[in-house]
Amino acid sequence: MYAVLALIVRRLLLSGVILVLVSGTVFIGTEILPGDALDATIPADELMYYSDDDLARMRAELGLDKSAAERFVNVFRGLVTFDFGVTLMTQESVIDSIIHPLLNSLIMASVAIVLTPLVSVVLGVWAALKPGGRIDGAVSGATLFAYSMPDFVVGNVFVIVFAIWLGLAPAVLMITESAPWYQILAVSVLPVLALTVSGVAYQFRLLRAGMVEALGSEFIERARLSGVPEWRLVITHALPAALVPMLNGTAQFVAGIISGVVVIEAVFKFPGIGIELIRSISQREVPTVQAITFLAAFAVIASNLLADISILALDPRVRRARNDR
Amino acid sequence: MSVTRREFLTYAASGATVLTLSHLLDPTRALAASPDIVAGMIESQTPKSGGILTYGQTYPNWALGQSNRGQHPYFWLDLLTRSVWNGLTWVDEDMNVQLDLASSMAPSDDLTVWDIGLREGVMFHDGTEMTSEDVVSSLQFHMLGGVGLIRTQMKSVEPNGKYGVRVHLNGANAEFPHSLAEYRAMILKKNDVDTIGFDGIGTGPFKLVEIDNARQFRAVRNENYWMENGPYLDEVRGVLTMGNAAINGFRAGQLNAVFNIDPGQVGQFEDAGGRTHASASGDQFWLALPKNLDFPWNDKLIRQAMSLAIDRQKINRIIYNDPNGWTGNDTHMNGVNGEWVARPIERDVEKARALLAEAGYGEGVTLPAIAFCPSFPEEPRVYPIVAESLAEAGITLEFQERPCDGFNPYTEAVNKPYGRPKRSLVGPRNPFINLSRLTTGNPAERGAWEGPRADRYGSLLVEAVSQQDPEARQALYAEAQRIAQEEVPGIMLGGRRNMAAHAANVKNLRSHSQNWSSRFEYVWIDA
């Protein structure tokens, strides 16, 4: 038990280190490379439009007249304390400007994150009951096809089929950014489905492979010979073992869902953080880009930590390995 | 020439077909003029009340990214501010100025002072009456810079009784009523300059209920609207629908109208049961060419070659399916203007090559890139045609796409006050406003165009707008246009029409050449 706790503490510390590195990367990406933020926005053939006074003024406005170390300390302090400053254009608090889109995306992503492993488990178990059978073949083929489809294609196909042909969902999400959560949830059906398609496909394949392997293993065979019913073999013995690789896949899915959210929100015009990120990049709103990037990285680190802890809880072999060290 | 006020009224009335200001100058006629906006439209119809108009808009307000206060007309979702507010005047589909909240307008003999009578009994959405105090407060606010034309033209404004104001101008201006019809020049409830307009309260046909600055708004019928007829709709909802969202929303039945549809999607809207309407003209693309830096186009010959090489008719043919449409004449004048003067030669690639050679670029020339943002859906398809046709004459010109949010700050950030080479959006207006965009008050679009011909151009406009006689004014405008065509301070592509689509049961919804002058009072839905 001590070893497991030590592992969790180590992971927390490691997450802190990663967060520092992420802050540094965000800083470098948005303010330093290549040269500085000003150079990044001014290609060489455009420099003819700028006088020295222009450049000096713009550098001062962007705070680029301070040293890189000084600027990093400022940016880092702001990021880790969740004080993201104010927007360049409207001078409003960054967190105020992104809080509603952030919550909306969290609602959509949370549903997708919960739904994806559930659907994957159902399909994976179903297919693994008779490997090579018709159901397995159909589901495996469909998921392989779905996995190969880019998110924006899935989104557009869903709009055409479910909104335009069948009229089951709105084609244009007519909802305000600050709408209550239940309204956001109500319009999230298609975006969530589109978001889960690739995740389900990937996690299904991991789970199915794990299930097939587990169901063919010696311990399952022994249990089967001792008269344990087949459904119990599948649910209580094979599934937990097969879940471990799938959970790693779920953690990856959470990391990937952030880029998926950007694409899906753009397709559906969902009032979320992805749209906000695109807008702030196009407006060169560096503080907003920094805030969203940092929060996204934070979410990935947190989800990986959660996945590690879940694996520890589910898989006695991992716990034993830790304790044996 | 000395002309009395009475003579001026006579001249103005006789020139109604040219400038159609006569009814504004005659209060007895003016009182009847505005209700005709609706009455004329619903004539021989039996409008029904009720229903919700949900329109998609592909062209958001260019200032959207500059504020999160969408209930202010300056930062309204799109430029169609007349859903919630009214101006003192309005420009109709024939580009004639009409009275809106003004009941009369009369200038002094020297055209530097305008007395404006106000409609009585007009109520704001909060139930208070609009008086001269509100109008003075609004115009003073617009003079701070929000409405460039008002800032430039007006010296001061003062109340003239409870239902009248007097406006003092910086110079004579026979076409001043047009400036009051701008999309930002709405009449707001009196307040101090820091807060005026942020309450979202207007006198318009619909009352604002909800707005998400960058996405959509919802407004309900103003039961106390001042017009005799309309509004007929229970509710108007507007939503920004970029990309395929417009056609998808229309096909799905979520939208029963779309403003500024992609001309390439007309067939798709019609296949989906929609009716499409193209206005006589629309917003245009002006290529602003700064001439203060060491650019090849500083030489007039290069600019003339550019203008001769661009295949504007091909743009009309391919993009707008309008082979007989007008083409730009290298001023801000619009084909819908009666005073418009065509360029003498539409296109001549050989002559363009000869001009290049004369300028010392016999082997061709590479020009600095021009930035644009895709304000209208078809815009990214326009510039490849321009670039290809220029290339035929040996001119290499790249167009660089930039995001629309923040486009103006991007283009204006450097090389002040001229900015980067860019395409500038030009809405159709009256001749004086159109042509004034190439005078010193607008350095970006003029792009450091200087010299005796530029000076002559400016003085012609001043002289024209001081003229009582519309025909004399027209002659001066024509001369100014010919100067610009010879000098080519910038390039107007031209030919674009605004287009709207609507469901078959939506009546009277039309696209307006002046995009922002679309109105909703006479729109009704046949259930």
Interface residues (C-beta under 8 A of the other chain):
Chain A: D45 E46 M48 Y49 Y50 D54 M58 M89 T90 E92 S97 N156 V159 I160 A163 I164 G167 P170 A171 V172 M174 I175 T176 E177 S178 K269 P271 R279 S282 Q283 R284
Chain B: T54 G56 G65 Q66 S67 N68 E210 I211 D212 A214 R215 Q216 R237 V239 T241 M242 N244 A245 N248 G249 R251 A252 G253 Q254 L255 L293 D294 P368 A369 P403 D405 G406 P409 A413 V414 N415 K416 R420
